């Protein structure tokens, strides 16, 4: 596809770079900050020293962290593609 003065594939590279930047931003925002707790904020179980050193600012034990990450939000049943098959459901 001709893109004026842009070389072939430039648009795809720009989209991929934007996605990588956003993923890096999201990972950085999820990272805990501050001083780590010695005991879990939810279940009061002791957080191992190795975990506190690996994740500075950690507030949850591994079990509580996995449980919180595993919770999925309910999604609406709207199909934005508008295909015939989706409208039959």
Biotite code that builds the C-alpha atoms (Angstrom):
import biotite.structure as struc

atoms = struc.array([
    struc.Atom([0.000, 0.000, 0.000], chain_id="A", res_id=1, res_name="UNK", atom_name="CA", element="C"),
    struc.Atom([1.408, 3.371, -0.939], chain_id="A", res_id=2, res_name="UNK", atom_name="CA", element="C"),
    struc.Atom([1.673, 5.774, 1.931], chain_id="A", res_id=3, res_name="UNK", atom_name="CA", element="C"),
    struc.Atom([3.028, 8.917, 0.365], chain_id="A", res_id=4, res_name="UNK", atom_name="CA", element="C"),
    struc.Atom([6.631, 9.390, 1.451], chain_id="A", res_id=5, res_name="UNK", atom_name="CA", element="C"),
    struc.Atom([6.521, 6.582, 4.040], chain_id="A", res_id=6, res_name="UNK", atom_name="CA", element="C"),
    struc.Atom([8.275, 3.336, 3.221], chain_id="A", res_id=7, res_name="UNK", atom_name="CA", element="C"),
    struc.Atom([6.375, 0.054, 3.002], chain_id="A", res_id=8, res_name="UNK", atom_name="CA", element="C"),
    struc.Atom([5.504, -1.344, 6.424], chain_id="A", res_id=9, res_name="UNK", atom_name="CA", element="C"),
    struc.Atom([6.021, 1.967, 8.254], chain_id="A", res_id=10, res_name="UNK", atom_name="CA", element="C"),
    struc.Atom([2.410, 2.111, 9.435], chain_id="A", res_id=11, res_name="UNK", atom_name="CA", element="C"),
    struc.Atom([2.555, -1.434, 10.811], chain_id="A", res_id=12, res_name="UNK", atom_name="CA", element="C"),
    struc.Atom([5.813, -0.668, 12.617], chain_id="A", res_id=13, res_name="UNK", atom_name="CA", element="C"),
    struc.Atom([4.286, 2.457, 14.136], chain_id="A", res_id=14, res_name="UNK", atom_name="CA", element="C"),
    struc.Atom([1.233, 0.514, 15.346], chain_id="A", res_id=15, res_name="UNK", atom_name="CA", element="C"),
    struc.Atom([3.421, -2.210, 16.867], chain_id="A", res_id=16, res_name="UNK", atom_name="CA", element="C"),
    struc.Atom([5.601, 0.387, 18.592], chain_id="A", res_id=17, res_name="UNK", atom_name="CA", element="C"),
    struc.Atom([2.498, 2.065, 20.034], chain_id="A", res_id=18, res_name="UNK", atom_name="CA", element="C"),
    struc.Atom([1.234, -1.261, 21.363], chain_id="A", res_id=19, res_name="UNK", atom_name="CA", element="C"),
    struc.Atom([4.621, -2.075, 22.931], chain_id="A", res_id=20, res_name="UNK", atom_name="CA", element="C"),
    struc.Atom([4.742, 1.364, 24.582], chain_id="A", res_id=21, res_name="UNK", atom_name="CA", element="C"),
    struc.Atom([1.260, 0.940, 26.021], chain_id="A", res_id=22, res_name="UNK", atom_name="CA", element="C"),
    struc.Atom([2.039, -2.546, 27.348], chain_id="A", res_id=23, res_name="UNK", atom_name="CA", element="C"),
    struc.Atom([5.203, -1.236, 29.016], chain_id="A", res_id=24, res_name="UNK", atom_name="CA", element="C"),
    struc.Atom([3.212, 1.627, 30.564], chain_id="A", res_id=25, res_name="UNK", atom_name="CA", element="C"),
    struc.Atom([0.574, -0.774, 31.889], chain_id="A", res_id=26, res_name="UNK", atom_name="CA", element="C"),
    struc.Atom([3.184, -3.105, 33.389], chain_id="A", res_id=27, res_name="UNK", atom_name="CA", element="C"),
    struc.Atom([4.933, -0.173, 35.071], chain_id="A", res_id=28, res_name="UNK", atom_name="CA", element="C"),
    struc.Atom([1.648, 1.123, 36.495], chain_id="A", res_id=29, res_name="UNK", atom_name="CA", element="C"),
    struc.Atom([0.851, -2.289, 37.961], chain_id="A", res_id=30, res_name="UNK", atom_name="CA", element="C"),
    struc.Atom([4.210, -2.541, 39.727], chain_id="A", res_id=31, res_name="UNK", atom_name="CA", element="C"),
    struc.Atom([3.964, -1.814, 43.475], chain_id="A", res_id=32, res_name="UNK", atom_name="CA", element="C"),
    struc.Atom([5.950, 1.093, 44.917], chain_id="A", res_id=33, res_name="UNK", atom_name="CA", element="C"),
    struc.Atom([7.102, 2.018, 48.395], chain_id="A", res_id=34, res_name="UNK", atom_name="CA", element="C"),
    struc.Atom([8.179, -0.208, 51.227], chain_id="A", res_id=35, res_name="UNK", atom_name="CA", element="C"),
    struc.Atom([7.130, -3.855, 51.239], chain_id="A", res_id=36, res_name="UNK", atom_name="CA", element="C"),
    struc.Atom([4.948, -5.198, 54.007], chain_id="A", res_id=37, res_name="UNK", atom_name="CA", element="C"),
    struc.Atom([6.209, -8.103, 56.105], chain_id="A", res_id=38, res_name="UNK", atom_name="CA", element="C"),
    struc.Atom([2.718, -9.614, 56.283], chain_id="A", res_id=39, res_name="UNK", atom_name="CA", element="C"),
    struc.Atom([-0.038, -9.803, 53.660], chain_id="A", res_id=40, res_name="UNK", atom_name="CA", element="C"),
    struc.Atom([-2.548, -6.946, 53.742], chain_id="A", res_id=41, res_name="UNK", atom_name="CA", element="C"),
    struc.Atom([-5.450, -9.368, 53.194], chain_id="A", res_id=42, res_name="UNK", atom_name="CA", element="C"),
    struc.Atom([-4.726, -12.639, 55.009], chain_id="A", res_id=43, res_name="UNK", atom_name="CA", element="C"),
    struc.Atom([-1.926, -11.586, 57.428], chain_id="A", res_id=44, res_name="UNK", atom_name="CA", element="C"),
    struc.Atom([0.311, -14.445, 56.204], chain_id="A", res_id=45, res_name="UNK", atom_name="CA", element="C"),
    struc.Atom([4.033, -13.633, 56.249], chain_id="A", res_id=46, res_name="UNK", atom_name="CA", element="C"),
    struc.Atom([5.448, -12.486, 52.910], chain_id="A", res_id=47, res_name="UNK", atom_name="CA", element="C"),
    struc.Atom([8.773, -14.266, 52.215], chain_id="A", res_id=48, res_name="UNK", atom_name="CA", element="C"),
    struc.Atom([11.904, -12.102, 52.220], chain_id="A", res_id=49, res_name="UNK", atom_name="CA", element="C"),
    struc.Atom([12.771, -13.187, 48.667], chain_id="A", res_id=50, res_name="UNK", atom_name="CA", element="C"),
    struc.Atom([9.405, -11.890, 47.400], chain_id="A", res_id=51, res_name="UNK", atom_name="CA", element="C"),
    struc.Atom([9.858, -8.584, 49.230], chain_id="A", res_id=52, res_name="UNK", atom_name="CA", element="C"),
    struc.Atom([13.283, -8.151, 47.633], chain_id="A", res_id=53, res_name="UNK", atom_name="CA", element="C"),
    struc.Atom([12.102, -9.175, 44.156], chain_id="A", res_id=54, res_name="UNK", atom_name="CA", element="C"),
    struc.Atom([9.044, -6.875, 44.224], chain_id="A", res_id=55, res_name="UNK", atom_name="CA", element="C"),
    struc.Atom([9.768, -3.741, 46.261], chain_id="A", res_id=56, res_name="UNK", atom_name="CA", element="C"),
    struc.Atom([6.502, -2.380, 47.617], chain_id="A", res_id=57, res_name="UNK", atom_name="CA", element="C"),
    struc.Atom([4.670, -5.707, 47.580], chain_id="A", res_id=58, res_name="UNK", atom_name="CA", element="C"),
    struc.Atom([1.584, -5.748, 49.811], chain_id="A", res_id=59, res_name="UNK", atom_name="CA", element="C"),
    struc.Atom([0.083, -9.208, 49.142], chain_id="A", res_id=60, res_name="UNK", atom_name="CA", element="C"),
    struc.Atom([1.285, -12.781, 49.552], chain_id="A", res_id=61, res_name="UNK", atom_name="CA", element="C"),
    struc.Atom([1.520, -14.965, 46.456], chain_id="A", res_id=62, res_name="UNK", atom_name="CA", element="C"),
    struc.Atom([-1.841, -16.694, 47.049], chain_id="A", res_id=63, res_name="UNK", atom_name="CA", element="C"),
    struc.Atom([-3.775, -13.444, 47.536], chain_id="A", res_id=64, res_name="UNK", atom_name="CA", element="C"),
    struc.Atom([-2.010, -11.843, 44.583], chain_id="A", res_id=65, res_name="UNK", atom_name="CA", element="C"),
    struc.Atom([-2.885, -14.760, 42.298], chain_id="A", res_id=66, res_name="UNK", atom_name="CA", element="C"),
    struc.Atom([-6.467, -14.756, 43.545], chain_id="A", res_id=67, res_name="UNK", atom_name="CA", element="C"),
    struc.Atom([-6.825, -11.027, 42.880], chain_id="A", res_id=68, res_name="UNK", atom_name="CA", element="C"),
    struc.Atom([-5.226, -11.318, 39.408], chain_id="A", res_id=69, res_name="UNK", atom_name="CA", element="C"),
    struc.Atom([-7.465, -14.273, 38.545], chain_id="A", res_id=70, res_name="UNK", atom_name="CA", element="C"),
    struc.Atom([-10.695, -12.390, 39.175], chain_id="A", res_id=71, res_name="UNK", atom_name="CA", element="C"),
    struc.Atom([-12.252, -11.573, 35.834], chain_id="A", res_id=72, res_name="UNK", atom_name="CA", element="C"),
    struc.Atom([-14.612, -8.709, 35.242], chain_id="A", res_id=73, res_name="UNK", atom_name="CA", element="C"),
    struc.Atom([-17.982, -9.537, 33.731], chain_id="A", res_id=74, res_name="UNK", atom_name="CA", element="C"),
    struc.Atom([-18.140, -8.408, 30.132], chain_id="A", res_id=75, res_name="UNK", atom_name="CA", element="C"),
    struc.Atom([-21.206, -7.167, 28.358], chain_id="A", res_id=76, res_name="UNK", atom_name="CA", element="C"),
    struc.Atom([-22.802, -9.320, 25.686], chain_id="A", res_id=77, res_name="UNK", atom_name="CA", element="C"),
    struc.Atom([-22.488, -6.702, 22.983], chain_id="A", res_id=78, res_name="UNK", atom_name="CA", element="C"),
    struc.Atom([-20.758, -7.796, 19.821], chain_id="A", res_id=79, res_name="UNK", atom_name="CA", element="C"),
    struc.Atom([-19.407, -4.719, 18.110], chain_id="A", res_id=80, res_name="UNK", atom_name="CA", element="C"),
    struc.Atom([-18.563, -6.571, 14.906], chain_id="A", res_id=81, res_name="UNK", atom_name="CA", element="C"),
    struc.Atom([-22.171, -6.758, 13.809], chain_id="A", res_id=82, res_name="UNK", atom_name="CA", element="C"),
    struc.Atom([-21.901, -10.116, 12.066], chain_id="A", res_id=83, res_name="UNK", atom_name="CA", element="C"),
    struc.Atom([-25.086, -11.979, 11.248], chain_id="A", res_id=84, res_name="UNK", atom_name="CA", element="C"),
    struc.Atom([-24.114, -14.929, 13.452], chain_id="A", res_id=85, res_name="UNK", atom_name="CA", element="C"),
    struc.Atom([-23.606, -12.706, 16.497], chain_id="A", res_id=86, res_name="UNK", atom_name="CA", element="C"),
    struc.Atom([-27.018, -11.114, 16.051], chain_id="A", res_id=87, res_name="UNK", atom_name="CA", element="C"),
    struc.Atom([-28.728, -14.489, 16.175], chain_id="A", res_id=88, res_name="UNK", atom_name="CA", element="C"),
    struc.Atom([-27.530, -15.228, 19.718], chain_id="A", res_id=89, res_name="UNK", atom_name="CA", element="C"),
])
